[in-house]
Amino acid sequence: MRTKKQLCIGLSLTATWLKGNSWCREDSNVENLYSSDFYLELAQKAEKAKLDFVFKADALLLHVDVLDHTPGFSSPDSTIMLASIARETERIGLITTTSTTFNPPYVVARQLQSLNWISKGRAGWNMVTAIGGAENFSNAPMPSSKERYTKAMEFADVVHKLWRSYPHDALWVDRKTGRYADREKICAIEHSGEYFSVKGPLNVPAYSPDSLPLLQAGASESGRHFAASVADAVFAATPDIAAGIELREDLRRRASNQGRHPDEIRVLPGMYLFLGKTRDEARELHHEAHAHMTIKHRYSAIQSILGMDISHLSMDCPVTADMLPDLFQPTHSQTHTNLLRRLIINEQPAVRDLLSRPEVVGSAYWIIVGTVEDALREIITWHEAGALDGFIALPGGSMQSMSLFFDELVPMLADQGLFRKEYTGSTLSEHLGMNTKAI
C-alpha cells in the first residue's frame, strides 16, 4: 500500500455532461455553450473547491454528422476562453490545449506566456499532436503518430528556447536610470531544425523564472516516450485499474531512464463521473448519456478502433487475439486501439461485453457510476494501488452530478487527507507541487 499523498485534482471544462441526450435536460444550460460565462461559472466553482486547475481540451475540426442530435464537443478557442476566465479568478490553474501539428511554435509560445502574465503564473500547456483536422490546414494527409511526435519534440524545444530568450530577470524597469531591460540577457535562438526555423527572441518576457507546467495526453508508444521526456503530468485514458497501474509504472520507469525523478511525472486519469443520490439514479444518468449509441454505432466504433468487423459474430462469441488484424494498420486513435487490443489478448471478452466497453461507447476514460460514497471508495482503491497521482474530473449526465462532485466528493477527499482544504500557493506550479525549473 502506498503512503498517503495528496492528489492532484483538475476539472475538465469540456461539456461532457451534455453528451448524448443529456443536453435536453432542463438544467443543461446548453444555450450558453459558446458564452464565456458558461465556463467562468464552472471555473469559479472549481476554485471554491480548491482544485488545482481547470483544463480545456480543444480540437480543430467539427464532427458535423452528430450535430442533428447533440452539440458534440464544439467550443470556443480554449486559450481565449481561459484568458477571459483568468480575469475573474485568483488561484485556480488554467491549462489550455494547443496542437503541435498545426500551429507555429512562436505563436504558441507567445500565447502561453501571455496567458501566464494575465493569470499571474497560473497557466499550463496541454501539448497535443492532434488525431484529426489535417484537412483544415492543407491538402496533405494526417502525418503518422511517429512523425507527429518527432515534430512535437522539436516544437517543445523551440517553445522552451523562446521562453528563455527573454528571461524574467532581463526586466530592470529602473525609472531612475531610465533602463528598461538588460539587452545582454535577451538573445535570438537561431533555431534551424527538421520542421521549424525560428530566429527569436520572443516579444513577451517570461512572467517568472519558472517553467509553465506541461500536460500531455498520448498513450501510444511514441506518446509515452514524449511524455516521459517533457511532461509534468499526463491526462491518462485508463478505463480500469490495471491500465492505470501499467501506465504509471511505465511512465515512471521511462522518466527515470531519461534522467528524471519518477515523481516529476504525474499520471492523472480522466474520471468520467455519473453521480446520483442513489445508484439507480446514477445508472439512469449513464443510460441517458449513451442512449444514442445504437448497436450499429458500436459495431462501427469497433471497426474504426480495431479495424475489424465483428457484426457477424453472435453476442456470446468470445473475441480472441487471433482475430485481431495487423497491429501496424492506421487507426483513428492509437490509445483506444492499444487499450482494446490489451483487453482482447488478456480477457477474450464476449462480443456483448466488448460492445459495452467505455472505449467503444465514447471514451477510454475511467467511468464511475454510483453515489458519492462509491466514487470515494474507488478513488482510494486506485490511489492505494498506485494507479494514479490524481485525476481530471469529467462530470457526466447532469449538472447535479457535477454539484455532487464539488459539494460532497471533494470535501470527503479533503477529510480523508487526500486533498487540500485551502490553497497554500498562488501559481499552478505550486498547486502541483512541482520543483522550480528555471526557463
Secondary structure, DSSP 8 states (H G I E B T S, - for coil): -------EEEEE-S-GGGTTTGGGSTT--GGGTTSHHHHHHHHHHHHHTT-SEEE----SS--GGGTTT--TT--S-HHHHHHHHHTT-SS-EEEEEEETTTS-HHHHHHHHHHHHHHHTS-EEEEEE--SS-GGGT-SS----HHHHHHHHHHHHHHHHHHHHHS-GGGEEEETTTTEEE-GGG-----EE-SS-EE----SS--SSSB---EEE---SHHHHHHHHHH-SEEEE--SSHHHHHHHHHHHHHHHHHTT--GGGSEEEEEEEEEE-SSHHHHHHHHHHHHTT--HHHHHHHHHHHHS---TTS-TT-B--GGG---TTS--S-HHHHHHHHHHHHHH--BHHHHHTSHHHHT--SEEEEE-HHHHHHHHHHHHHHTS-SEEEEEE-S-HHHHHHIIIIIHHHHHHTTSS-SS---SSHHHHTT----B-
